[in-house]
Amino acid sequence: MIRSIQFLLICLCFFSTSCSRRNMEKNKKADGPIIPTALSVFKQVFSPEDTLLSNTDTLLFYRRSACFGFCPTFDFTIYQNGIVKYDGIQHVDNLGTAYRLASDSWWNLVKAELNKFDFYKLASVYPIEKELYIPDLPNTIITLKEMGMRKSVIDNHHAPKELKDFEIFIEAHFQELFNHR
C-alpha cells in the first residue's frame, strides 16, 4: 500500500514537472530567456453583479471635496478587481454613479506615476501648519493601499509639486477612462 502511494506521488511529480517544462518551452523565445506568462490582475469583463462591491477592497480612492462656492465635487474609487466607480456629487457635468473596468496597463500607468515619488512618506495633511488651512478651499483626498499598507493624504493647498502633478495626472487618467466607452 505504501509503495503504491509512493509510486503515485513520484508519477504525479514527474507529470507536473514535465508539464511545467513544456509550458516554459512554449514561452521561450528563440535562444532567449524564459518569459513567464503574465496573469491579469483585474477582471477582463464585468457584469452588473460585480458592482456590488461590499467585499472588495479599495486600491485607490480619489475625492475632490466641496467648497463654499461652485467647486466640482466627485469621487473615483479603484477596486482590487479593476472596477472603477465614479460618483459625481455636485457641480460636475455627470451627476450620479458610473462604473468602468480598468485594464492592467491602465493601472500600471497609475503605479508608474506613483513611483515617481514616495507617496507613503508624504504628510497626512497639507498645509502641514494647521493655522494655514483654508476652510473655503476644496480638499483633494487620496487614499492608496499597496502591499498591505494604507495611506491617506489630504491636500487643501501648499502640497509638494510631486503630489500636485499626480493629482493632475490621475484626474486626467480617470477622465480618459470614463470618456472612452
KOLSEMAR-668778 format. One line per field, with one value per residue: residue number from 1; chain; x, y, z of N, C-alpha, C in turn. Coordinates in steps of 0.02 Angstrom, whole numbers, plus 50000, padded with zeros to 5 digits. Layout:
BEGIN
tilum NUM_...
pamar A_...
n_X X_...
n_Y Y_...
n_Z Z_...
ca_X X_...
ca_Y Y_...
ca_Z Z_...
c_X X_...
c_Y Y_...
c_Z Z_...
***
This chain:
BEGIN
tilum 1_2_3_4_5_6_7_8_9_10_11_12_13_14_15_16_17_18_19_20_21_22_23_24_25_26_27_28_29_30_31_32_33_34_35_36_37_38_39_40_41_42_43_44_45_46_47_48_49_50_51_52_53_54_55_56_57_58_59_60_61_62_63_64_65_66_67_68_69_70_71_72_73_74_75_76_77_78_79_80_81_82_83_84_85_86_87_88_89_90_91_92_93_94_95_96_97_98_99_100_101_102_103_104_105_106_107_108_109_110_111_112_113_114_115_116_117_118_119_120_121_122_123_124_125_126_127_128_129_130_131_132_133_134_135_136_137_138_139_140_141_142_143_144_145_146_147_148_149_150_151_152_153_154_155_156_157_158_159_160_161_162_163_164_165_166_167_168_169_170_171_172_173_174_175_176_177_178_179_180_181
pamar A_A_A_A_A_A_A_A_A_A_A_A_A_A_A_A_A_A_A_A_A_A_A_A_A_A_A_A_A_A_A_A_A_A_A_A_A_A_A_A_A_A_A_A_A_A_A_A_A_A_A_A_A_A_A_A_A_A_A_A_A_A_A_A_A_A_A_A_A_A_A_A_A_A_A_A_A_A_A_A_A_A_A_A_A_A_A_A_A_A_A_A_A_A_A_A_A_A_A_A_A_A_A_A_A_A_A_A_A_A_A_A_A_A_A_A_A_A_A_A_A_A_A_A_A_A_A_A_A_A_A_A_A_A_A_A_A_A_A_A_A_A_A_A_A_A_A_A_A_A_A_A_A_A_A_A_A_A_A_A_A_A_A_A_A_A_A_A_A_A_A_A_A_A_A_A_A_A_A_A_A
n_X 50041_50094_50200_50133_50072_50186_50237_50133_50145_50272_50248_50155_50232_50327_50243_50190_50307_50353_50249_50261_50387_50359_50270_50358_50445_50360_50344_50469_50578_50662_50820_50824_50787_50679_50515_50397_50221_50111_49991_49828_49783_49668_49490_49428_49308_49152_49001_48836_48819_48946_48966_48921_49003_49037_49121_49244_49406_49481_49594_49636_49576_49501_49458_49376_49330_49191_49173_49146_49090_49064_49131_49187_49130_49172_49200_49319_49346_49455_49442_49501_49477_49481_49374_49312_49239_49137_49077_48980_48950_48917_48909_48970_48985_48931_48820_48790_48814_48936_49014_49167_49284_49446_49600_49742_49855_49815_49810_49944_50004_49960_50025_50157_50164_50145_50262_50355_50375_50381_50242_50201_50281_50235_50160_50012_49918_49902_49905_50048_50056_49932_49865_49869_49775_49639_49472_49377_49427_49425_49459_49578_49576_49669_49679_49780_49810_49929_50024_49980_49989_49911_49875_49824_49807_49775_49748_49739_49797_49959_50038_50170_50255_50262_50150_50046_50066_50035_49899_49845_49878_49807_49672_49653_49681_49578_49469_49494_49473_49335_49281_49302_49210
n_Y 49940_50063_50075_50087_50210_50290_50269_50327_50461_50491_50479_50581_50695_50687_50705_50834_50910_50886_50945_51076_51107_51096_51204_51308_51297_51333_51468_51517_51620_51616_51558_51637_51707_51625_51674_51716_51682_51814_51849_51915_52046_52118_52105_52049_52068_52133_52112_52174_52126_52128_52256_52265_52299_52270_52179_52198_52256_52421_52495_52623_52780_52929_53093_53245_53373_53474_53654_53822_53877_53848_53726_53582_53425_53264_53084_52955_52783_52649_52480_52322_52223_52286_52363_52525_52655_52795_52938_53070_53213_53354_53504_53456_53389_53261_53197_53080_52900_52799_52661_52585_52476_52452_52423_52312_52376_52509_52528_52503_52617_52711_52665_52682_52820_52849_52795_52889_52968_52957_52910_52863_52929_53056_53196_53185_53285_53433_53608_53584_53657_53690_53812_53873_53813_53824_53840_53867_53819_53683_53513_53392_53223_53081_52910_52771_52600_52480_52335_52293_52408_52560_52726_52893_53053_53222_53361_53524_53645_53701_53586_53467_53478_53356_53285_53370_53362_53226_53228_53303_53217_53096_53135_53169_53044_52965_53032_53005_52866_52861_52933_52859_52739
n_Z 50000_50045_49955_49834_49851_49859_49731_49657_49698_49648_49511_49495_49529_49426_49313_49336_49331_49201_49127_49168_49115_48979_48962_48991_48884_48781_48807_48786_48699_48541_48568_48682_48847_48968_48968_49082_49083_49093_49214_49221_49328_49352_49322_49163_49099_49158_49253_49297_49429_49480_49523_49649_49777_49910_49975_49918_49913_49918_49804_49766_49813_49766_49798_49767_49864_49922_49916_49976_49867_49696_49672_49585_49639_49674_49672_49641_49636_49638_49632_49696_49602_49482_49444_49422_49505_49487_49567_49541_49623_49645_49546_49429_49262_49243_49345_49477_49482_49403_49318_49267_49187_49227_49144_49161_49109_49114_49254_49281_49228_49321_49436_49394_49388_49523_49572_49546_49654_49835_49898_50023_50112_50120_50207_50310_50298_50203_50204_50309_50425_50538_50558_50434_50356_50245_50256_50155_50036_49918_49960_49911_49920_49940_49949_49964_49942_49956_49947_50075_50150_50198_50157_50181_50109_50129_50034_50049_50014_49958_49942_49906_49746_49676_49722_49680_49541_49524_49558_49452_49346_49383_49385_49249_49195_49248_49188_49054_49053_49081_48978_48864_48788
ca_X 50000_50138_50238_50089_50064_50249_50239_50085_50173_50327_50217_50124_50286_50355_50195_50186_50371_50355_50202_50290_50441_50328_50245_50416_50470_50314_50355_50539_50593_50718_50884_50817_50769_50611_50471_50338_50158_50084_49921_49792_49765_49600_49441_49430_49240_49114_48929_48807_48829_49013_48966_48906_49074_49043_49177_49302_49449_49498_49665_49647_49517_49518_49400_49378_49276_49155_49197_49089_49067_49040_49186_49166_49136_49165_49243_49338_49372_49479_49439_49552_49460_49488_49316_49321_49174_49136_49018_48977_48909_48889_48947_49006_48944_48896_48799_48770_48865_48952_49066_49207_49331_49515_49644_49806_49900_49790_49832_50017_50022_49949_50080_50219_50161_50156_50332_50398_50387_50362_50177_50196_50320_50203_50122_49942_49877_49936_49971_50068_50039_49859_49839_49867_49720_49586_49411_49339_49455_49409_49514_49589_49592_49692_49695_49812_49827_49976_50063_49956_49994_49860_49895_49780_49836_49726_49781_49699_49841_50030_50066_50229_50243_50251_50080_50004_50073_49997_49828_49829_49882_49755_49607_49651_49681_49509_49426_49506_49439_49263_49259_49306_49160
ca_Y 50000_50122_50079_50112_50282_50321_50267_50376_50527_50501_50491_50647_50744_50685_50734_50907_50939_50885_50995_51141_51117_51108_51272_51353_51294_51372_51539_51534_51648_51582_51570_51690_51685_51602_51730_51688_51707_51863_51840_51977_52062_52143_52070_52067_52091_52132_52112_52218_52099_52146_52323_52258_52298_52272_52137_52209_52307_52479_52507_52695_52822_52998_53136_53318_53391_53536_53716_53866_53903_53800_53680_53514_53378_53197_53031_52899_52728_52591_52421_52271_52182_52327_52405_52594_52685_52869_52969_53141_53236_53420_53549_53416_53375_53198_53182_53011_52848_52762_52611_52564_52423_52472_52369_52308_52428_52573_52530_52507_52688_52745_52644_52714_52890_52849_52777_52948_52997_52910_52930_52844_52975_53121_53212_53165_53344_53493_53626_53550_53702_53691_53881_53894_53777_53871_53800_53881_53783_53612_53467_53332_53169_53021_52853_52719_52538_52442_52287_52292_52474_52608_52794_52946_53120_53275_53420_53585_53686_53702_53518_53462_53477_53287_53268_53410_53331_53163_53246_53321_53155_53047_53161_53160_52972_52944_53060_52966_52801_52869_52963_52806_52687
ca_Z 50000_50050_49893_49781_49863_49840_49658_49633_49710_49601_49446_49497_49525_49358_49267_49345_49309_49128_49101_49181_49066_48914_48963_48987_48816_48739_48821_48774_48634_48508_48601_48732_48914_48977_48986_49115_49059_49140_49231_49231_49397_49351_49281_49092_49086_49220_49247_49348_49496_49502_49552_49720_49797_49982_49999_49875_49943_49877_49790_49766_49820_49750_49809_49767_49909_49909_49944_49988_49803_49646_49657_49566_49694_49646_49697_49600_49676_49601_49674_49686_49544_49422_49433_49442_49519_49487_49597_49529_49678_49629_49502_49378_49203_49251_49413_49488_49486_49341_49327_49210_49204_49210_49121_49197_49082_49142_49323_49281_49218_49385_49480_49370_49409_49595_49585_49536_49720_49887_49925_50093_50154_50122_50267_50304_50281_50178_50229_50370_50481_50544_50554_50364_50323_50222_50252_50094_49979_49914_49977_49871_49967_49905_49991_49924_49976_49916_49987_50143_50183_50177_50174_50155_50109_50116_50006_50048_49971_49978_49942_49863_49674_49653_49737_49634_49475_49525_49558_49383_49306_49399_49362_49176_49182_49261_49137_48993_49061_49079_48914_48813_48802
c_X 50044_50177_50195_50076_50127_50255_50193_50113_50230_50300_50187_50177_50316_50309_50192_50250_50374_50307_50230_50345_50413_50302_50302_50443_50425_50326_50426_50546_50653_50784_50881_50797_50696_50570_50408_50275_50129_50010_49889_49776_49691_49555_49447_49361_49205_49039_48900_48817_48898_49017_48941_48972_49085_49102_49240_49342_49465_49573_49680_49580_49539_49456_49419_49318_49246_49192_49136_49062_49042_49095_49158_49179_49122_49213_49259_49366_49393_49479_49489_49539_49463_49428_49329_49252_49182_49071_49023_48927_48877_48937_48994_48958_48902_48882_48782_48830_48873_49010_49102_49253_49400_49553_49706_49854_49880_49816_49908_50041_50013_50006_50146_50221_50173_50229_50380_50414_50363_50299_50173_50237_50290_50170_50049_49897_49924_49886_49985_50050_49963_49830_49836_49811_49664_49522_49371_49365_49432_49471_49518_49612_49610_49708_49722_49825_49871_50017_50044_49960_49940_49880_49845_49816_49781_49765_49731_49734_49912_50060_50128_50210_50228_50178_50033_50007_50033_49922_49805_49828_49822_49686_49601_49646_49611_49462_49433_49470_49364_49238_49263_49257_49169
c_Y 50063_50130_50105_50187_50319_50324_50320_50447_50542_50515_50561_50702_50746_50718_50810_50941_50940_50935_51065_51157_51130_51179_51322_51354_51334_51446_51562_51562_51611_51604_51626_51663_51661_51662_51701_51720_51753_51848_51908_51985_52080_52098_52093_52092_52093_52137_52158_52192_52117_52215_52323_52246_52296_52231_52146_52267_52362_52483_52582_52730_52893_53041_53209_53340_53458_53596_53760_53897_53847_53751_53612_53466_53308_53149_52983_52845_52672_52532_52369_52227_52222_52370_52474_52625_52761_52891_53044_53171_53304_53460_53512_53404_53312_53184_53108_52964_52813_52714_52600_52509_52446_52411_52367_52362_52497_52581_52536_52579_52727_52728_52676_52787_52896_52834_52835_52983_52946_52934_52918_52889_53045_53133_53193_53223_53399_53550_53592_53591_53710_53761_53906_53860_53827_53831_53810_53842_53711_53571_53412_53278_53107_52968_52798_52659_52497_52398_52289_52357_52520_52677_52842_53012_53169_53336_53477_53637_53678_53632_53517_53455_53407_53266_53306_53381_53266_53177_53264_53259_53110_53071_53152_53087_52943_52969_53022_52899_52808_52901_52913_52751_52630
c_Z 50000_49985_49836_49789_49842_49764_49628_49641_49662_49532_49442_49492_49455_49308_49273_49321_49233_49097_49110_49131_48997_48909_48958_48916_48769_48746_48806_48704_48605_48539_48652_48799_48915_49001_49018_49085_49112_49152_49242_49304_49400_49310_49209_49068_49154_49205_49300_49420_49524_49533_49624_49756_49872_50009_49957_49903_49892_49867_49795_49770_49808_49756_49801_49807_49890_49940_49958_49924_49758_49625_49636_49624_49667_49681_49641_49646_49630_49650_49652_49624_49478_49406_49461_49448_49521_49521_49585_49578_49665_49586_49454_49320_49212_49325_49418_49487_49420_49357_49262_49234_49180_49187_49164_49174_49108_49213_49327_49269_49283_49432_49459_49392_49485_49613_49574_49602_49772_49922_50000_50140_50156_50190_50257_50282_50256_50177_50295_50431_50483_50535_50482_50325_50306_50212_50188_50034_49978_49934_49925_49919_49926_49957_49946_49968_49930_49964_50060_50180_50155_50202_50142_50161_50090_50093_50003_50004_49997_49985_49898_49789_49649_49665_49691_49563_49471_49522_49487_49339_49319_49378_49286_49158_49194_49207_49071_48996_49053_49014_48857_48831_48757
***
